[in-house]
């Protein structure tokens, strides 16, 4: 389906992209701790909202 050159490029791109993501995340880790202190509550609220939509969908079926 892919040529060997395309496969090598895709593997190289994925590996380099993940490495860049890790480096940038580590660089911004101090800022994340300052500005995103209560992020767990946002995640829990989002999951509760999605869960309530799922429950309503099944109840109104």
mmCIF file of the N, C-alpha and C atoms, coordinates in Angstrom:
data_MODEL
# 
_entry.id   MODEL 
# 
loop_
_atom_site.group_PDB 
_atom_site.id 
_atom_site.type_symbol 
_atom_site.label_atom_id 
_atom_site.label_alt_id 
_atom_site.label_comp_id 
_atom_site.label_asym_id 
_atom_site.label_entity_id 
_atom_site.label_seq_id 
_atom_site.pdbx_PDB_ins_code 
_atom_site.Cartn_x 
_atom_site.Cartn_y 
_atom_site.Cartn_z 
_atom_site.occupancy 
_atom_site.B_iso_or_equiv 
_atom_site.pdbx_formal_charge 
_atom_site.auth_seq_id 
_atom_site.auth_comp_id 
_atom_site.auth_asym_id 
_atom_site.auth_atom_id 
_atom_site.pdbx_PDB_model_num 
ATOM 1   N N  . UNK A 1 1  ? 0.821   -1.183 0.000  1.00 0.00 ? 1  UNK A N  1 
ATOM 2   C CA . UNK A 1 1  ? 0.000   0.000  0.000  1.00 0.00 ? 1  UNK A CA 1 
ATOM 3   C C  . UNK A 1 1  ? 0.876   1.262  0.000  1.00 0.00 ? 1  UNK A C  1 
ATOM 4   N N  . UNK A 1 2  ? 1.928   1.259  0.795  1.00 0.00 ? 2  UNK A N  1 
ATOM 5   C CA . UNK A 1 2  ? 2.858   2.378  0.823  1.00 0.00 ? 2  UNK A CA 1 
ATOM 6   C C  . UNK A 1 2  ? 4.195   1.917  0.254  1.00 0.00 ? 2  UNK A C  1 
ATOM 7   N N  . UNK A 1 3  ? 4.915   2.849  -0.312 1.00 0.00 ? 3  UNK A N  1 
ATOM 8   C CA . UNK A 1 3  ? 6.257   2.523  -0.781 1.00 0.00 ? 3  UNK A CA 1 
ATOM 9   C C  . UNK A 1 3  ? 7.201   2.495  0.424  1.00 0.00 ? 3  UNK A C  1 
ATOM 10  N N  . UNK A 1 4  ? 8.348   1.847  0.295  1.00 0.00 ? 4  UNK A N  1 
ATOM 11  C CA . UNK A 1 4  ? 9.285   1.821  1.430  1.00 0.00 ? 4  UNK A CA 1 
ATOM 12  C C  . UNK A 1 4  ? 9.723   3.213  1.876  1.00 0.00 ? 4  UNK A C  1 
ATOM 13  N N  . UNK A 1 5  ? 9.856   4.141  0.936  1.00 0.00 ? 5  UNK A N  1 
ATOM 14  C CA . UNK A 1 5  ? 10.231  5.512  1.295  1.00 0.00 ? 5  UNK A CA 1 
ATOM 15  C C  . UNK A 1 5  ? 9.159   6.206  2.117  1.00 0.00 ? 5  UNK A C  1 
ATOM 16  N N  . UNK A 1 6  ? 7.906   5.977  1.754  1.00 0.00 ? 6  UNK A N  1 
ATOM 17  C CA . UNK A 1 6  ? 6.806   6.582  2.511  1.00 0.00 ? 6  UNK A CA 1 
ATOM 18  C C  . UNK A 1 6  ? 6.732   5.999  3.918  1.00 0.00 ? 6  UNK A C  1 
ATOM 19  N N  . UNK A 1 7  ? 6.964   4.699  4.035  1.00 0.00 ? 7  UNK A N  1 
ATOM 20  C CA . UNK A 1 7  ? 6.932   4.055  5.349  1.00 0.00 ? 7  UNK A CA 1 
ATOM 21  C C  . UNK A 1 7  ? 8.059   4.585  6.234  1.00 0.00 ? 7  UNK A C  1 
ATOM 22  N N  . UNK A 1 8  ? 9.254   4.714  5.681  1.00 0.00 ? 8  UNK A N  1 
ATOM 23  C CA . UNK A 1 8  ? 10.378  5.252  6.457  1.00 0.00 ? 8  UNK A CA 1 
ATOM 24  C C  . UNK A 1 8  ? 10.091  6.686  6.888  1.00 0.00 ? 8  UNK A C  1 
ATOM 25  N N  . UNK A 1 9  ? 9.537   7.489  5.988  1.00 0.00 ? 9  UNK A N  1 
ATOM 26  C CA . UNK A 1 9  ? 9.216   8.872  6.329  1.00 0.00 ? 9  UNK A CA 1 
ATOM 27  C C  . UNK A 1 9  ? 8.168   8.923  7.436  1.00 0.00 ? 9  UNK A C  1 
ATOM 28  N N  . UNK A 1 10 ? 7.145   8.090  7.353  1.00 0.00 ? 10 UNK A N  1 
ATOM 29  C CA . UNK A 1 10 ? 6.087   8.090  8.376  1.00 0.00 ? 10 UNK A CA 1 
ATOM 30  C C  . UNK A 1 10 ? 6.656   7.710  9.739  1.00 0.00 ? 10 UNK A C  1 
ATOM 31  N N  . UNK A 1 11 ? 7.505   6.693  9.775  1.00 0.00 ? 11 UNK A N  1 
ATOM 32  C CA . UNK A 1 11 ? 8.102   6.280  11.050 1.00 0.00 ? 11 UNK A CA 1 
ATOM 33  C C  . UNK A 1 11 ? 8.991   7.392  11.602 1.00 0.00 ? 11 UNK A C  1 
ATOM 34  N N  . UNK A 1 12 ? 9.825   7.979  10.757 1.00 0.00 ? 12 UNK A N  1 
ATOM 35  C CA . UNK A 1 12 ? 10.682  9.085  11.184 1.00 0.00 ? 12 UNK A CA 1 
ATOM 36  C C  . UNK A 1 12 ? 9.849   10.260 11.680 1.00 0.00 ? 12 UNK A C  1 
ATOM 37  N N  . UNK A 1 13 ? 8.772   10.594 10.978 1.00 0.00 ? 13 UNK A N  1 
ATOM 38  C CA . UNK A 1 13 ? 7.929   11.720 11.364 1.00 0.00 ? 13 UNK A CA 1 
ATOM 39  C C  . UNK A 1 13 ? 7.269   11.470 12.712 1.00 0.00 ? 13 UNK A C  1 
ATOM 40  N N  . UNK A 1 14 ? 6.736   10.277 12.925 1.00 0.00 ? 14 UNK A N  1 
ATOM 41  C CA . UNK A 1 14 ? 6.058   9.966  14.188 1.00 0.00 ? 14 UNK A CA 1 
ATOM 42  C C  . UNK A 1 14 ? 7.040   10.029 15.354 1.00 0.00 ? 14 UNK A C  1 
ATOM 43  N N  . UNK A 1 15 ? 8.217   9.439  15.180 1.00 0.00 ? 15 UNK A N  1 
ATOM 44  C CA . UNK A 1 15 ? 9.210   9.447  16.253 1.00 0.00 ? 15 UNK A CA 1 
ATOM 45  C C  . UNK A 1 15 ? 9.652   10.871 16.567 1.00 0.00 ? 15 UNK A C  1 
ATOM 46  N N  . UNK A 1 16 ? 9.961   11.665 15.545 1.00 0.00 ? 16 UNK A N  1 
ATOM 47  C CA . UNK A 1 16 ? 10.410  13.037 15.793 1.00 0.00 ? 16 UNK A CA 1 
ATOM 48  C C  . UNK A 1 16 ? 9.293   13.896 16.379 1.00 0.00 ? 16 UNK A C  1 
ATOM 49  N N  . UNK A 1 17 ? 8.053   13.674 15.959 1.00 0.00 ? 17 UNK A N  1 
ATOM 50  C CA . UNK A 1 17 ? 6.931   14.440 16.486 1.00 0.00 ? 17 UNK A CA 1 
ATOM 51  C C  . UNK A 1 17 ? 6.729   14.154 17.970 1.00 0.00 ? 17 UNK A C  1 
ATOM 52  N N  . UNK A 1 18 ? 6.815   12.895 18.356 1.00 0.00 ? 18 UNK A N  1 
ATOM 53  C CA . UNK A 1 18 ? 6.656   12.532 19.768 1.00 0.00 ? 18 UNK A CA 1 
ATOM 54  C C  . UNK A 1 18 ? 7.794   13.124 20.599 1.00 0.00 ? 18 UNK A C  1 
ATOM 55  N N  . UNK A 1 19 ? 9.009   13.093 20.086 1.00 0.00 ? 19 UNK A N  1 
ATOM 56  C CA . UNK A 1 19 ? 10.137  13.666 20.819 1.00 0.00 ? 19 UNK A CA 1 
ATOM 57  C C  . UNK A 1 19 ? 9.947   15.171 21.012 1.00 0.00 ? 19 UNK A C  1 
ATOM 58  N N  . UNK A 1 20 ? 9.500   15.867 19.976 1.00 0.00 ? 20 UNK A N  1 
ATOM 59  C CA . UNK A 1 20 ? 9.257   17.311 20.091 1.00 0.00 ? 20 UNK A CA 1 
ATOM 60  C C  . UNK A 1 20 ? 8.144   17.589 21.094 1.00 0.00 ? 20 UNK A C  1 
ATOM 61  N N  . UNK A 1 21 ? 7.089   16.783 21.075 1.00 0.00 ? 21 UNK A N  1 
ATOM 62  C CA . UNK A 1 21 ? 6.004   16.971 22.049 1.00 0.00 ? 21 UNK A CA 1 
ATOM 63  C C  . UNK A 1 21 ? 6.502   16.812 23.475 1.00 0.00 ? 21 UNK A C  1 
ATOM 64  N N  . UNK A 1 22 ? 7.329   15.814 23.722 1.00 0.00 ? 22 UNK A N  1 
ATOM 65  C CA . UNK A 1 22 ? 7.851   15.585 25.067 1.00 0.00 ? 22 UNK A CA 1 
ATOM 66  C C  . UNK A 1 22 ? 8.729   16.742 25.512 1.00 0.00 ? 22 UNK A C  1 
ATOM 67  N N  . UNK A 1 23 ? 9.604   17.219 24.632 1.00 0.00 ? 23 UNK A N  1 
ATOM 68  C CA . UNK A 1 23 ? 10.502  18.329 24.977 1.00 0.00 ? 23 UNK A CA 1 
ATOM 69  C C  . UNK A 1 23 ? 9.697   19.590 25.279 1.00 0.00 ? 23 UNK A C  1 
ATOM 70  N N  . UNK A 1 24 ? 8.721   19.906 24.455 1.00 0.00 ? 24 UNK A N  1 
ATOM 71  C CA . UNK A 1 24 ? 7.929   21.117 24.667 1.00 0.00 ? 24 UNK A CA 1 
ATOM 72  C C  . UNK A 1 24 ? 7.084   21.002 25.936 1.00 0.00 ? 24 UNK A C  1 
ATOM 73  N N  . UNK A 1 25 ? 6.538   19.822 26.202 1.00 0.00 ? 25 UNK A N  1 
ATOM 74  C CA . UNK A 1 25 ? 5.735   19.648 27.417 1.00 0.00 ? 25 UNK A CA 1 
ATOM 75  C C  . UNK A 1 25 ? 6.601   19.825 28.661 1.00 0.00 ? 25 UNK A C  1 
ATOM 76  N N  . UNK A 1 26 ? 7.788   19.255 28.651 1.00 0.00 ? 26 UNK A N  1 
ATOM 77  C CA . UNK A 1 26 ? 8.690   19.400 29.810 1.00 0.00 ? 26 UNK A CA 1 
ATOM 78  C C  . UNK A 1 26 ? 9.093   20.866 30.002 1.00 0.00 ? 26 UNK A C  1 
ATOM 79  N N  . UNK A 1 27 ? 9.251   21.585 28.904 1.00 0.00 ? 27 UNK A N  1 
ATOM 80  C CA . UNK A 1 27 ? 9.620   22.998 28.988 1.00 0.00 ? 27 UNK A CA 1 
ATOM 81  C C  . UNK A 1 27 ? 8.501   23.821 29.632 1.00 0.00 ? 27 UNK A C  1 
ATOM 82  N N  . UNK A 1 28 ? 7.264   23.493 29.340 1.00 0.00 ? 28 UNK A N  1 
ATOM 83  C CA . UNK A 1 28 ? 6.121   24.249 29.841 1.00 0.00 ? 28 UNK A CA 1 
ATOM 84  C C  . UNK A 1 28 ? 5.524   23.679 31.128 1.00 0.00 ? 28 UNK A C  1 
ATOM 85  N N  . UNK A 1 29 ? 6.149   22.693 31.721 1.00 0.00 ? 29 UNK A N  1 
ATOM 86  C CA . UNK A 1 29 ? 5.564   22.029 32.888 1.00 0.00 ? 29 UNK A CA 1 
ATOM 87  C C  . UNK A 1 29 ? 5.356   22.985 34.064 1.00 0.00 ? 29 UNK A C  1 
ATOM 88  N N  . UNK A 1 30 ? 6.296   23.901 34.298 1.00 0.00 ? 30 UNK A N  1 
ATOM 89  C CA . UNK A 1 30 ? 6.148   24.863 35.403 1.00 0.00 ? 30 UNK A CA 1 
ATOM 90  C C  . UNK A 1 30 ? 4.945   25.774 35.180 1.00 0.00 ? 30 UNK A C  1 
ATOM 91  N N  . UNK A 1 31 ? 4.748   26.227 33.937 1.00 0.00 ? 31 UNK A N  1 
ATOM 92  C CA . UNK A 1 31 ? 3.600   27.082 33.643 1.00 0.00 ? 31 UNK A CA 1 
ATOM 93  C C  . UNK A 1 31 ? 2.295   26.323 33.787 1.00 0.00 ? 31 UNK A C  1 
ATOM 94  N N  . UNK A 1 32 ? 2.282   25.060 33.415 1.00 0.00 ? 32 UNK A N  1 
ATOM 95  C CA . UNK A 1 32 ? 1.068   24.256 33.542 1.00 0.00 ? 32 UNK A CA 1 
ATOM 96  C C  . UNK A 1 32 ? 0.666   24.123 35.005 1.00 0.00 ? 32 UNK A C  1 
ATOM 97  N N  . UNK A 1 33 ? 1.634   23.953 35.874 1.00 0.00 ? 33 UNK A N  1 
ATOM 98  C CA . UNK A 1 33 ? 1.319   23.820 37.305 1.00 0.00 ? 33 UNK A CA 1 
ATOM 99  C C  . UNK A 1 33 ? 0.752   25.110 37.877 1.00 0.00 ? 33 UNK A C  1 
ATOM 100 N N  . UNK A 1 34 ? 1.167   26.253 37.340 1.00 0.00 ? 34 UNK A N  1 
ATOM 101 C CA . UNK A 1 34 ? 0.690   27.546 37.849 1.00 0.00 ? 34 UNK A CA 1 
ATOM 102 C C  . UNK A 1 34 ? -0.715  27.846 37.332 1.00 0.00 ? 34 UNK A C  1 
ATOM 103 N N  . UNK A 1 35 ? -0.926  27.674 36.023 1.00 0.00 ? 35 UNK A N  1 
ATOM 104 C CA . UNK A 1 35 ? -2.171  28.125 35.412 1.00 0.00 ? 35 UNK A CA 1 
ATOM 105 C C  . UNK A 1 35 ? -3.271  27.079 35.364 1.00 0.00 ? 35 UNK A C  1 
ATOM 106 N N  . UNK A 1 36 ? -2.940  25.818 35.539 1.00 0.00 ? 36 UNK A N  1 
ATOM 107 C CA . UNK A 1 36 ? -3.943  24.751 35.428 1.00 0.00 ? 36 UNK A CA 1 
ATOM 108 C C  . UNK A 1 36 ? -4.008  23.940 36.712 1.00 0.00 ? 36 UNK A C  1 
ATOM 109 N N  . UNK A 1 37 ? -4.190  24.624 37.828 1.00 0.00 ? 37 UNK A N  1 
ATOM 110 C CA . UNK A 1 37 ? -4.209  23.944 39.126 1.00 0.00 ? 37 UNK A CA 1 
ATOM 111 C C  . UNK A 1 37 ? -5.429  23.039 39.291 1.00 0.00 ? 37 UNK A C  1 
ATOM 112 N N  . UNK A 1 38 ? -6.593  23.514 38.933 1.00 0.00 ? 38 UNK A N  1 
ATOM 113 C CA . UNK A 1 38 ? -7.837  22.771 39.188 1.00 0.00 ? 38 UNK A CA 1 
ATOM 114 C C  . UNK A 1 38 ? -8.348  22.065 37.941 1.00 0.00 ? 38 UNK A C  1 
ATOM 115 N N  . UNK A 1 39 ? -7.461  21.560 37.143 1.00 0.00 ? 39 UNK A N  1 
ATOM 116 C CA . UNK A 1 39 ? -7.855  20.925 35.886 1.00 0.00 ? 39 UNK A CA 1 
ATOM 117 C C  . UNK A 1 39 ? -8.626  19.635 36.102 1.00 0.00 ? 39 UNK A C  1 
ATOM 118 N N  . UNK A 1 40 ? -8.439  18.968 37.229 1.00 0.00 ? 40 UNK A N  1 
ATOM 119 C CA . UNK A 1 40 ? -9.139  17.706 37.488 1.00 0.00 ? 40 UNK A CA 1 
ATOM 120 C C  . UNK A 1 40 ? -10.641 17.933 37.591 1.00 0.00 ? 40 UNK A C  1 
ATOM 121 N N  . UNK A 1 41 ? -11.047 19.083 38.122 1.00 0.00 ? 41 UNK A N  1 
ATOM 122 C CA . UNK A 1 41 ? -12.474 19.367 38.252 1.00 0.00 ? 41 UNK A CA 1 
ATOM 123 C C  . UNK A 1 41 ? -13.117 19.595 36.886 1.00 0.00 ? 41 UNK A C  1 
ATOM 124 N N  . UNK A 1 42 ? -12.381 20.195 35.984 1.00 0.00 ? 42 UNK A N  1 
ATOM 125 C CA . UNK A 1 42 ? -12.891 20.391 34.628 1.00 0.00 ? 42 UNK A CA 1 
ATOM 126 C C  . UNK A 1 42 ? -13.058 19.036 33.946 1.00 0.00 ? 42 UNK A C  1 
ATOM 127 N N  . UNK A 1 43 ? -12.083 18.159 34.111 1.00 0.00 ? 43 UNK A N  1 
ATOM 128 C CA . UNK A 1 43 ? -12.168 16.817 33.536 1.00 0.00 ? 43 UNK A CA 1 
ATOM 129 C C  . UNK A 1 43 ? -13.339 16.043 34.120 1.00 0.00 ? 43 UNK A C  1 
ATOM 130 N N  . UNK A 1 44 ? -13.505 16.090 35.432 1.00 0.00 ? 44 UNK A N  1 
ATOM 131 C CA . UNK A 1 44 ? -14.622 15.381 36.063 1.00 0.00 ? 44 UNK A CA 1 
ATOM 132 C C  . UNK A 1 44 ? -15.968 15.946 35.624 1.00 0.00 ? 44 UNK A C  1 
ATOM 133 N N  . UNK A 1 45 ? -16.065 17.255 35.477 1.00 0.00 ? 45 UNK A N  1 
ATOM 134 C CA . UNK A 1 45 ? -17.299 17.868 34.992 1.00 0.00 ? 45 UNK A CA 1 
ATOM 135 C C  . UNK A 1 45 ? -17.619 17.453 33.567 1.00 0.00 ? 45 UNK A C  1 
ATOM 136 N N  . UNK A 1 46 ? -16.608 17.412 32.734 1.00 0.00 ? 46 UNK A N  1 
ATOM 137 C CA . UNK A 1 46 ? -16.795 16.989 31.352 1.00 0.00 ? 46 UNK A CA 1 
ATOM 138 C C  . UNK A 1 46 ? -17.238 15.538 31.281 1.00 0.00 ? 46 UNK A C  1 
ATOM 139 N N  . UNK A 1 47 ? -16.588 14.670 32.060 1.00 0.00 ? 47 UNK A N  1 
ATOM 140 C CA . UNK A 1 47 ? -16.967 13.253 32.070 1.00 0.00 ? 47 UNK A CA 1 
ATOM 141 C C  . UNK A 1 47 ? -18.381 13.053 32.627 1.00 0.00 ? 47 UNK A C  1 
ATOM 142 N N  . UNK A 1 48 ? -18.753 13.849 33.641 1.00 0.00 ? 48 UNK A N  1 
ATOM 143 C CA . UNK A 1 48 ? -20.107 13.767 34.179 1.00 0.00 ? 48 UNK A CA 1 
ATOM 144 C C  . UNK A 1 48 ? -21.136 14.200 33.138 1.00 0.00 ? 48 UNK A C  1 
ATOM 145 N N  . UNK A 1 49 ? -20.816 15.236 32.384 1.00 0.00 ? 49 UNK A N  1 
ATOM 146 C CA . UNK A 1 49 ? -21.722 15.708 31.340 1.00 0.00 ? 49 UNK A CA 1 
ATOM 147 C C  . UNK A 1 49 ? -21.901 14.651 30.253 1.00 0.00 ? 49 UNK A C  1 
ATOM 148 N N  . UNK A 1 50 ? -20.816 14.069 29.793 1.00 0.00 ? 50 UNK A N  1 
ATOM 149 C CA . UNK A 1 50 ? -20.890 13.025 28.771 1.00 0.00 ? 50 UNK A CA 1 
ATOM 150 C C  . UNK A 1 50 ? -21.642 11.811 29.310 1.00 0.00 ? 50 UNK A C  1 
ATOM 151 N N  . UNK A 1 51 ? -21.376 11.461 30.560 1.00 0.00 ? 51 UNK A N  1 
ATOM 152 C CA . UNK A 1 51 ? -22.087 10.341 31.175 1.00 0.00 ? 51 UNK A CA 1 
ATOM 153 C C  . UNK A 1 51 ? -23.581 10.598 31.282 1.00 0.00 ? 51 UNK A C  1 
ATOM 154 N N  . UNK A 1 52 ? -23.957 11.822 31.654 1.00 0.00 ? 52 UNK A N  1 
ATOM 155 C CA . UNK A 1 52 ? -25.385 12.140 31.756 1.00 0.00 ? 52 UNK A CA 1 
ATOM 156 C C  . UNK A 1 52 ? -26.049 12.099 30.378 1.00 0.00 ? 52 UNK A C  1 
ATOM 157 N N  . UNK A 1 53 ? -25.346 12.532 29.335 1.00 0.00 ? 53 UNK A N  1 
ATOM 158 C CA . UNK A 1 53 ? -25.904 12.427 27.987 1.00 0.00 ? 53 UNK A CA 1 
ATOM 159 C C  . UNK A 1 53 ? -26.104 10.970 27.588 1.00 0.00 ? 53 UNK A C  1 
ATOM 160 N N  . UNK A 1 54 ? -25.156 10.132 27.928 1.00 0.00 ? 54 UNK A N  1 
ATOM 161 C CA . UNK A 1 54 ? -25.266 8.703  27.625 1.00 0.00 ? 54 UNK A CA 1 
ATOM 162 C C  . UNK A 1 54 ? -26.435 8.070  28.360 1.00 0.00 ? 54 UNK A C  1 
ATOM 163 N N  . UNK A 1 55 ? -26.601 8.416  29.630 1.00 0.00 ? 55 UNK A N  1 
ATOM 164 C CA . UNK A 1 55 ? -27.706 7.880  30.426 1.00 0.00 ? 55 UNK A CA 1 
ATOM 165 C C  . UNK A 1 55 ? -29.048 8.355  29.873 1.00 0.00 ? 55 UNK A C  1 
ATOM 166 N N  . UNK A 1 56 ? -29.162 9.652  29.548 1.00 0.00 ? 56 UNK A N  1 
ATOM 167 C CA . UNK A 1 56 ? -30.401 10.176 28.977 1.00 0.00 ? 56 UNK A CA 1 
ATOM 168 C C  . UNK A 1 56 ? -30.730 9.505  27.646 1.00 0.00 ? 56 UNK A C  1 
ATOM 169 N N  . UNK A 1 57 ? -29.715 9.272  26.846 1.00 0.00 ? 57 UNK A N  1 
ATOM 170 C CA . UNK A 1 57 ? -29.928 8.616  25.554 1.00 0.00 ? 57 UNK A CA 1 
ATOM 171 C C  . UNK A 1 57 ? -30.521 7.227  25.758 1.00 0.00 ? 57 UNK A C  1 
ATOM 172 N N  . UNK A 1 58 ? -29.997 6.494  26.732 1.00 0.00 ? 58 UNK A N  1 
ATOM 173 C CA . UNK A 1 58 ? -30.490 5.137  26.973 1.00 0.00 ? 58 UNK A CA 1 
ATOM 174 C C  . UNK A 1 58 ? -31.867 5.138  27.643 1.00 0.00 ? 58 UNK A C  1 
ATOM 175 N N  . UNK A 1 59 ? -32.143 6.128  28.482 1.00 0.00 ? 59 UNK A N  1 
ATOM 176 C CA . UNK A 1 59 ? -33.442 6.188  29.140 1.00 0.00 ? 59 UNK A CA 1 
ATOM 177 C C  . UNK A 1 59 ? -34.560 6.577  28.183 1.00 0.00 ? 59 UNK A C  1 
ATOM 178 N N  . UNK A 1 60 ? -34.268 7.434  27.196 1.00 0.00 ? 60 UNK A N  1 
ATOM 179 C CA . UNK A 1 60 ? -35.273 7.923  26.276 1.00 0.00 ? 60 UNK A CA 1 
ATOM 180 C C  . UNK A 1 60 ? -35.388 7.066  25.012 1.00 0.00 ? 60 UNK A C  1 
ATOM 181 N N  . UNK A 1 61 ? -34.714 5.963  25.004 1.00 0.00 ? 61 UNK A N  1 
ATOM 182 C CA . UNK A 1 61 ? -34.723 5.091  23.838 1.00 0.00 ? 61 UNK A CA 1 
ATOM 183 C C  . UNK A 1 61 ? -36.067 4.452  23.605 1.00 0.00 ? 61 UNK A C  1 
# 
